[in-house]
Amino acid sequence: MTKPSNCAAVAMFTGKANCPYYAKAELLADYLQTNLPSFRVHKITQHPDKWEQWLHDICETNGWKHSQSPIIWRELLDRGGKGQLLGGLNDFLEYSQKFYGITSMMLSDEMLAIAEENLQAHLEIVKEDEEIKSLINPMQIWITSASAPICYHLIPLLANGEVFGMTTEISIHLLDTEQFKEMLRGIVMEAEDMAFPLLRSISEHTKTDQAFIDADVIIVLDDVLLNLEVQSLENYIREVSEICQVYAPLIEKNAKSEVKVISSGKTFANLKATMLRMYGPSIKPENIIAISTSWESAAKAMLARKLNMNTAGVKDVIVWGNITGSNYIDLSHAKLYGYECAIRGPPNFQRPLLNMIYDSEWIHSELVSAQSTLSSRVSRCKGMLPAHAVATVLRYWYHGSPSEEIISVGILSEGQFCIPEEIIFSMPVRLQNGNWEAMTELEINETTQKVLWRLAHELVQEKLVALKEINEMHPYEAE
């Protein structure tokens, strides 16, 4: 073992954050640094999951052979080049005893306790670093068809910090065609004038081939204006499919691998999500969803007015099926909180909604039928309600939905509730830790199951029409 020279040197200590041998070496090194004027220490902890790869890389770089935690070496600050390997804990104890007459008598229990403290400190540092990085590298959000009124209302909701968190900066990219360039520029200027602290930048884009670069979140608002007296439903479906056929490969090429894609708008929300999934097979299927919260919120508001209560007290209304087409408003699990009636209770006391509304004819005409008042209300909502719906689901997606509350989202069916696979179908979910989970534990009656089969059949047919139209236009691709 080489005697320490008079050259300026630093001892490098690296080990697994939860390693008791690293803890013992670390404390001895701290003691030497405090009591020896020429002894300097630099400590680096590694997460246990990353230790093996890190150790392999450092040994390969320096030509060392070492297989355990910790690894200790000396670096001569005035000479450069690779360091001088000292070894592990036993080597360092021998080194310290031989040259400085100092050793460590730390007991095993103390080593384990300090190792646990080291791990917790390491995890806290990693978390802080991630938060700092999120500020340095803002979240990239792309919004298509950004001239739509919903976008105008959505930008403040995204930029005020409530969706992604009060420490996460964002950059917003507005994408639309050249004819809307001036409108996009006006939106950009107005957003900049509002001086949101978390809005790092906002920009307009009209070049489709540059779309979705480094995207973390993509919000697809593209719509077609339905007028079946002018052209057939098949032609409108073809338009939607062609839009997705352009977007999906660009998302695969330019966006981040974990990109989250949200389909919203007034028409074909489910179909857009389905086609993006089909034309972008490398996009994670669980990261493509369609928003049904507008229907959910509007239904709750109508029910609250009927019952003369606060809308926030109506929970667990389920939207099944085709969000912007044939859907079903299911009240069988709906609950009321804070409803004034003969029976009162604490804030968490709830009553089944259907026990409070006996007028089934009103429910059908106002909420369920295709020509219902609810359908008319949602179709007239141009900005605030759909924007709030997108922002709410994004917030739940990143931070979790209320644990006991049902949320409806259009997700890729995997056969839940006996729904055919490979279609986007609105159903009850819970969102936690950036993922969703269908609430398959909910019981549905036979009548509801029959409705779901009918709605699923309509979505399957819609998908088949889209594929047929595209295949007829691109026969060679179909082959």
CORTASUL-V624822 format. One record per run of one state. SS is the DSSP state (a for helix, b for strand, c for the rest). FROM is the first residue (numbers start at 1). TO is the last residue. If there is no record, write none. Layout:
# CORTASUL-V624822
SS/FROM/TO  SS/FROM/TO
This chain:
# CORTASUL-V624822
c/1/8  b/9/16  c/17/19  a/20/35  c/36/40  b/41/46  c/47/47  a/48/62  c/63/70  b/71/76  c/77/83  b/84/87  c/88/88  a/89/100  c/101/107  a/108/136  c/137/138  b/139/144  c/145/148  a/149/159  c/160/169  b/170/175  c/176/177  a/178/193  c/194/198  b/199/205  c/206/207  a/208/210  c/211/216  b/217/220  c/221/232  a/233/254  c/255/259  b/260/263  c/264/268  a/269/279  c/280/284  a/285/287  b/288/291  c/292/292  a/293/307  c/308/310  a/311/313  b/314/315  c/316/317  b/318/321  c/322/326  b/327/330  c/331/334  b/335/337  c/338/349  b/350/352  a/353/355  c/356/359  a/360/368  c/369/372  a/373/380  c/381/383  a/384/399  c/400/406  b/407/412  c/413/415  a/416/418  c/419/423  b/424/432  c/433/434  b/435/438  c/439/445  a/446/473  c/474/474  a/475/478  c/479/479
